[in-house]
Amino acid sequence: MELYQAPLEGISGYIYRKAIHKYFGGIDKYFAPFISPYEKRIITDRERNQLCPEHNEGYLLVPQILTMDANGFLELTGWLNEHYGYEEFNLNFGCPSGTVVSKGRGAGALGNLMKLDEFLDRIFSVSPYRISIKTRLGLHNPEEFDEILDIYNKYPISELIIHPRVRAELYKGVPHYDIYKAANEKSNSLTVYNGNITSLDSLHNIEGVLDSTNAVMIGRGMLSNPSLFREIKGGASANADELCSFIDEIRDDYMRDFSGEIPVLHKMKEIWSYMGPYLVDKYNIDERLSKKIIKAKHLSEYNICKNELFRAVK
Ligand SMILES: Cc1cc2nc3c(=O)[nH]c(=O)nc-3n(C[C@H](O)[C@H](O)[C@H](O)COP(=O)(O)O)c2cc1C
């Protein structure tokens, strides 16, 4: 079974991907956080910076598109193919954010199945590229997925990535494993499971659910434990030196990408909000060491607190 990195808007950009790939690896395919077509310009400078091949060397990356505008999708994917050579794209039908859903996009697309069908019909009849879908089970009730899957089954979706929760559940609670299992059996596409895999044990625990699943996609489990993919593939758990080099390289790359230290500090704290509690648990250290990093007001203070934590784990 292959292992995919989940798209994590604001975190798993090219800087994070580069560091994960360099230090830990184990990932067969990376999915970039979503971008959307614009009326005024096809792609922003920030998006070019994230998706250009020079910033994504050595691994397989799939851009993710969030839209219900078929022309916009075709134009944007055409541009990305022509300029950067991408031949596979992922459609986001999972984003639960209020502003996205209210416009009928992301998970909101699952609320109007006629429109969803029309959109897929248009893009699959015109697009020459491989198109995968990342979906939730519905808006309110997991049983909604039966009808949604009937629509997906009409199209040559390269991979159907299922996050077995409805929009209302956001990222909380136990995923609907039973619905995933049934959908997996009924799907005409290759399936990918996504949700709550945080360790080798948590993967083994749902082995029965994953029968004939093509790949597993992991998001937050990787943010907590960056060597999780390597471990699943039989490699070693990260040691403190590796983790320290990994996290410092991300900080240094962000320093080059952003003007000023405050946005860098925010980015680093977001990563530490996942990695800190994991390290506290793994090494049985005082949780105040991790909390101090999150409270740091300047990068110099961040560095002192981060070094203090790594001294405690070594
Ligand atoms: C901070 C954050 C950002 C996310 N950004 C995206 C995104 O850009 N596109 C997407 O399809 N899913 C996004 N997701 C959802 C994840 O890809 C994934 O489906 C979710 O975290 C469940 O998987 P996990 O339990 O392995 O984390 C995001 C989730 C989080 C927590």
The ligand as a MOL file (V3000), in Angstrom:
LIG
                    3D

  0  0  0     0  0            999 V3000
M  V30 BEGIN CTAB
M  V30 COUNTS 31 33 0 0 0
M  V30 BEGIN ATOM
M  V30 1 C -4.3270 22.8540 9.0990 0
M  V30 2 C -5.0130 21.9910 8.0820 0
M  V30 3 C -5.0250 22.3750 6.7490 0
M  V30 4 C -5.6740 21.5800 5.7850 0
M  V30 5 N -5.6400 21.9570 4.4460 0
M  V30 6 C -6.2290 21.1500 3.5210 0
M  V30 7 C -6.1720 21.4540 2.1140 0
M  V30 8 O -5.5820 22.4440 1.6720 0
M  V30 9 N -6.7910 20.5960 1.2560 0
M  V30 10 C -7.4410 19.4540 1.6970 0
M  V30 11 O -7.9680 18.6860 0.8840 0
M  V30 12 N -7.4760 19.1380 2.9990 0
M  V30 13 C -6.8830 19.9400 3.9050 0
M  V30 14 N -6.8990 19.5620 5.2190 0
M  V30 15 C -7.4380 18.2360 5.5910 0
M  V30 16 C -6.3040 17.1900 5.5790 0
M  V30 17 O -5.7600 17.0480 4.2870 0
M  V30 18 C -6.8210 15.8200 6.0600 0
M  V30 19 O -7.8820 15.4260 5.2270 0
M  V30 20 C -7.3170 15.8710 7.5030 0
M  V30 21 O -6.3640 16.5000 8.3420 0
M  V30 22 C -7.6150 14.4500 8.0150 0
M  V30 23 O -6.4670 13.6270 7.9080 0
M  V30 24 P -5.4980 13.3390 9.1980 0
M  V30 25 O -6.3720 12.8030 10.2790 0
M  V30 26 O -4.4770 12.3760 8.6880 0
M  V30 27 O -4.9360 14.6730 9.5820 0
M  V30 28 C -6.3030 20.3790 6.1960 0
M  V30 29 C -6.2930 19.9900 7.5440 0
M  V30 30 C -5.6580 20.7750 8.4880 0
M  V30 31 C -5.6640 20.3120 9.9310 0
M  V30 END ATOM
M  V30 BEGIN BOND
M  V30 1 1 1 2
M  V30 2 1 2 3
M  V30 3 2 2 30
M  V30 4 2 3 4
M  V30 5 1 4 5
M  V30 6 1 4 28
M  V30 7 2 5 6
M  V30 8 1 6 7
M  V30 9 1 6 13
M  V30 10 2 7 8
M  V30 11 1 7 9
M  V30 12 1 9 10
M  V30 13 2 10 11
M  V30 14 1 10 12
M  V30 15 2 12 13
M  V30 16 1 13 14
M  V30 17 1 14 15
M  V30 18 1 14 28
M  V30 19 1 15 16
M  V30 20 1 16 17
M  V30 21 1 16 18
M  V30 22 1 18 19
M  V30 23 1 18 20
M  V30 24 1 20 21
M  V30 25 1 20 22
M  V30 26 1 22 23
M  V30 27 1 23 24
M  V30 28 2 24 25
M  V30 29 1 24 26
M  V30 30 1 24 27
M  V30 31 2 28 29
M  V30 32 1 29 30
M  V30 33 1 30 31
M  V30 END BOND
M  V30 END CTAB
M  END
